[in-house]
Amino acid sequence: MKKNSVKGRALEKLRKATLNLRIPEKFDYYSSGIESSSFFIPDNIHIWHHRGNLQGNTPKQHSRYVLKIVLSGNNISVLDEHVLKLNAGQAVLIFPHQRHWNQQPAVTSTPPEFLLVNFLAHPFSGTSPELLKNRLIELSAGDIAVIMQLLESEQESEKMDHRDTGMLLAWLLHRFRQRFQDETGANPSDGSVQKRIDDFIRCNFKKHLTLQMICDKFNISRTTLQRIFAAGSSRRTPGKQIRQLKLLESLEWVMHSENSIKEIALLSGYSDQFSFSRAFKKMFGLSPLHLRETKKLPE
């Protein structure tokens, strides 16, 4: 009981500290400044407070990690096919390109409150937080103390070294990871063959992934691979999924990098700017050049 009251007081202190945080109108890219590490290193970190049920009863996916912390009330998060019921003092890590949405819980008198920590993976991360995928994370009083430090460093961002924010979040994720490190049994992200192939593609699409590499990984033929996806509900081919993920990744470069559209086209696997721009506009409704100028996607 004493342990729970300590956590409750820490969570309420954290909740009050987040009330003035709002999502920034523009995400200005900055580096966490870390050149190498055995930790997973987060980068381009943004933190904001949200009150009320999060919108989106239809599946979404994006190119960033989102650590969703419930400060008060409750939330039902669906990550792929996994349904997680979160109460105050619990959290979940949503992965890049992971399909996710929210189910509206039963009507309560008090709207839930969230702290949302949004970030990218630093290119020199030494490990992956994959062990946290589809896990319900129970925050300890120590975790909440680290989050308070994270908030303080973020709120002083104009006069701080951004390595502080990066290392604090890296340490928090490492604490979470350690709790699941010694567990035995299957990871909750394990599932059907198609689900495991989906996860493999999402984790490796940047590495010039080919269909043959997927077949070798799962010891199946190309015919079997096509049959698995043809039987799925989305009817997407692995090749189409890889192209979509690369376009989602290119969205981040268009919005937040100084690379030219031609350079981004080549990074995304396209032979020329014209074919890239055509595919980009088909997916997002705007050309990459127009999006870079307006900094705003259509609804």
Secondary structure, DSSP 8 states (H G I E B T S, - for coil): -HHHHHHHHHHHHHHHHHTT----SS-----------SS--EEEEEEEEEES--S-SS-B--SSEEEEEEEESEEEEEETTEEEEEETTEEEEE-TT--EEEE--S--SS--EEEEEEEEE-TT-SS--GGGTT--EE--HHHHHHHHHHHHHHHTTTTS-HHHHHHHHHHHHHHHHHHHHT--S--TT--SHHHHHHHHHHHHTTTT--HHHHHHHHT--HHHHHHHHHTSSS---HHHHHHHHHHHHHHHHHHH----HHHHHHHTT-SSHHHHHHHHHHHHSS-HHHHHHH-----
